[in-house]
């Protein structure tokens, strides 16, 4: 029951500005109609005074008197209209300010509810935990990727072993190709250590031939 009455009272307070504005606008509408009616009557009395100004001065004067009274009522009506318009403007502005303030209060309450379980210390603590977990994740990743799968050989050892393999391959190719052919011109040359010996053997033979030829010539001359 209390909540119902409280809700009804709150709703009534909320509707009060709107009801006041509606009432003021109704009164404004009535005054504006009266203003137009007075302006019409003033125009009629002015026309009557002009009509009788030369023919009936008393009628013209009476028309002017009524015109003055109507103009006074018109001034009062116009002043009331201005006041009511100012009141409407003030209530509308106040209502807007009130609604804006209520919205800001609700926003503040919502933010307070959201931040109810939060504080700068808790935020800093949470950020520290996140940074620690991120650092731990990076360290674990580095530890996993840095596990040695075997001792890497030295580059100089690899070059030396590669050179040995190349030499073995070259030797194997030489063995598979057979004896190296000798140049025919080299076959014609005397072997090392035999050239002088053959020359010595050929020299007595040449001398014997010369002696034989000389003996043959002597015989022919003796004949």
Secondary structure, 3 states (H helix, E strand, C coil): CHHHHHHHHHHHHHHHHHHHHHHHHHHHHHHHHHHHHHHHHHHHHHHHHHHHCCCCHHHHHHHHHHHHHHHHHHHHHHHHHHHHHHHHHHHHHHHHHHHHHHHHHHHHHHHHHHHHHCCHHHHHHHHHHHHHHHHHHHHHHHHHHCCCCCCCCCHHHHHHHHHHHHHHHHHHHHHHCCCCCCCHHHHHCCCCCCHHHHHHHHHHHHHHHHHHHHHHHHHHHHC
